[in-house]
Amino acid sequence: MNAPDRYERFVVPEGTKKVSYERDTKIINAASFTIEREDHTVGNILRMQLHRDDNVLFAGYKLPHPLQYKIIVRVHTTSQSSPMQAYNQAINDLDKELDHLRNAFETEMAKHSRDY
């Protein structure tokens, strides 16, 4: 079969960066982030988090091809922020939200495991 091996979907090849940054030469305060070995799950969550930032004018992502396991996130910001700052802030905010979610889940699981 011509399909790639399943591990290729999530294992980043040696020598390849997980995230690469490329500044847009035509639009001021715009850039593309290529994230290796990710799909719609991360792309959509990251896009929605970027939209929460008032300094972000545009945030979108695409999968170049179904057999290429990477997403390209495009960010355009106002002059008060840079795409890198917006991206880093979105990642940090998502990290905090997921920590909160994990802690809330573990608390509820501990509470219910005592009952049974």
C-alpha positions in Angstrom: 0.0 0.0 0.0 1.2 3.5 -0.7 0.1 5.0 2.7 2.9 6.1 5.0 3.6 4.3 8.2 1.4 5.3 11.1 4.3 6.5 13.3 5.1 9.2 10.7 1.9 11.0 11.8 3.4 12.0 15.2 7.2 11.3 15.3 9.2 14.4 14.2 12.1 13.2 12.1 15.6 13.8 13.4 16.9 17.2 12.4 13.5 18.7 11.8 12.2 21.5 14.0 8.7 21.0 15.5 7.8 24.7 14.8 9.3 26.9 12.1 8.7 30.6 11.7 8.6 32.5 8.4 7.9 36.3 8.2 5.6 37.5 5.4 7.5 39.8 3.1 4.3 41.4 1.6 2.3 42.2 4.7 3.6 44.0 7.7 3.2 42.2 11.0 2.2 38.9 9.4 3.9 35.5 9.5 3.5 31.8 9.0 4.2 29.1 11.5 4.7 25.6 10.2 4.0 23.0 12.9 5.2 19.5 12.1 3.3 16.4 13.0 0.0 18.1 13.9 -3.4 18.2 12.4 -6.8 19.9 12.7 -7.0 19.4 16.5 -4.1 21.6 17.3 -4.7 23.9 14.4 -8.3 24.8 15.3 -7.5 25.2 19.1 -4.6 27.5 18.3 -6.6 29.5 15.8 -9.4 30.0 18.3 -6.9 31.1 21.0 -5.3 33.6 18.6 -8.7 35.1 17.8 -9.2 35.9 21.5 -6.2 38.3 21.3 -7.4 41.9 20.4 -4.1 42.5 18.6 -4.6 39.7 16.2 -6.3 40.8 12.9 -6.2 37.4 11.2 -5.5 33.9 12.3 -6.0 30.8 10.2 -4.5 27.5 9.5 -4.4 24.9 6.7 -3.2 21.4 6.1 -1.2 21.5 2.8 -2.0 17.9 1.9 -3.7 15.0 3.7 -0.5 12.9 3.5 1.8 15.7 4.8 1.5 15.7 8.6 1.9 19.4 9.2 -0.2 22.5 9.6 0.6 26.1 8.5 -0.7 28.8 10.9 -1.0 32.3 9.5 -1.1 35.2 11.9 -1.5 39.0 11.1 -1.3 41.4 14.0 -1.7 45.1 14.7 1.4 47.3 15.1 1.1 46.9 18.9 2.1 43.3 18.7 4.1 40.9 16.6 3.0 37.5 15.2 5.6 35.8 17.4 4.3 37.5 20.5 0.7 36.6 19.7 1.7 33.0 19.0 3.7 32.7 22.2 0.9 34.2 24.2 -1.6 31.9 22.7 0.5 28.9 23.5 1.1 30.0 27.1 -2.7 30.7 27.6 -3.6 27.3 26.2 -1.0 25.7 28.5 -2.6 27.4 31.5 -6.1 26.4 30.4 -5.2 22.8 29.9 -3.4 22.7 33.3 -6.6 24.0 34.9 -8.7 21.4 33.0 -6.4 18.6 34.1 -6.5 19.7 37.7 -10.3 20.0 37.7 -10.6 16.6 36.2 -8.2 15.0 38.7 -10.0 16.7 41.6 -13.3 15.3 40.4 -11.9 11.9 39.8 -10.4 11.8 43.3 -13.7 12.9 44.7 -15.7 10.2 42.9 -13.1 7.5 43.6 -13.6 8.0 47.3 -17.3 7.5 46.9 -16.9 4.0 45.3 
